C-alpha cells in the first residue's frame, strides 16, 4: 500500500504524484488544489486515477 496521492490529467491522461504522506493535512490539501500536469501543464479538472493506473505509474517509475 502506497502513502502517495496521485492525480490524473483530463487532457493527456498523465498520472503524476501530487503529495507524499505523511504531511500536514492542510499542506496536502493545498498541493492537491494547486496540482498541475507535469506533461502538458493543465490545472483544471485533475482527477484521481484508478488503482490500476497508479500501479502502472509506480511500476514504470521503478524500472
Secondary structure by P-SEA (a helix, b strand, c coil): cccbbbbbbcccbbbbbcccccccaaaaaaaaaaccccccccccccccccaaaaaaaaaaaac
